[in-house]
């Protein structure tokens, strides 16, 4: 787990850019706990908006945070 995620609750209600499958996504963190981040990807983008769960055990192998906005 990256150093940034030692306290995942600190990401609650923040905007992040994360990388998943070699693609960067912009998201809003709605849920943050010791298991996963519940994020709204493409917030306020109508049909492009969707919810995803980023499991902390998969960081940084499947996904990682590029930037916190």
C-alpha positions in Angstrom: 0.0 0.0 0.0 1.3 3.4 -0.9 2.3 5.9 1.8 -0.6 8.1 0.7 -3.1 5.4 1.8 -1.8 4.9 5.3 -4.8 7.0 6.4 -7.4 6.5 3.7 -10.1 8.4 5.7 -8.1 11.6 5.0 -9.2 11.2 1.3 -12.9 11.4 2.2 -14.7 14.1 0.2 -11.7 14.9 -2.0 -11.2 14.8 -5.7 -8.5 12.5 -6.9 -6.9 11.3 -10.2 -6.0 7.7 -10.2 -4.5 5.3 -12.7 -6.3 2.0 -13.5 -5.4 -0.3 -16.4 -3.0 2.4 -17.8 -5.8 5.0 -17.9 -6.2 8.0 -15.6 -9.6 8.7 -14.2 -10.9 11.7 -12.3 -13.0 10.9 -9.2 -14.7 12.2 -6.1 -14.2 10.1 -2.9 -17.6 9.4 -1.3 -16.6 6.5 1.0 -13.2 6.0 2.6 -12.5 3.2 5.1 -9.8 0.6 5.8 -11.0 -1.7 3.0 -11.8 0.5 0.0 -12.4 3.9 -1.4 -15.9 4.4 -2.9 -15.5 6.8 -5.7 -17.7 8.6 -8.2 -15.8 8.6 -11.4 -16.4 11.6 -13.8 -18.5 13.5 -11.2 -21.2 15.7 -12.6 -20.6 14.4 -16.1 -24.1 13.0 -16.7 -24.0 9.6 -18.6 -20.2 9.3 -18.0 -20.6 9.4 -14.3 -20.4 6.0 -12.4 -19.5 4.6 -9.0 -16.6 2.2 -8.3 -14.8 0.7 -5.3 -11.1 0.8 -5.2 -9.9 -1.9 -2.8 -6.9 -0.9 -0.8 -5.4 -4.4 -1.0 -5.1 -3.8 -4.8 -3.0 -0.7 -4.4 -0.6 -0.1 -6.1 -0.7 -3.3 -8.2 -4.1 -2.6 -10.0 -4.5 1.1 -9.3 -2.8 4.0 -7.7 -3.4 7.7 -6.9 -1.7 10.0 -9.3 -2.9 13.3 -7.7 -5.1 14.6 -4.9 -6.9 17.8 -5.9 
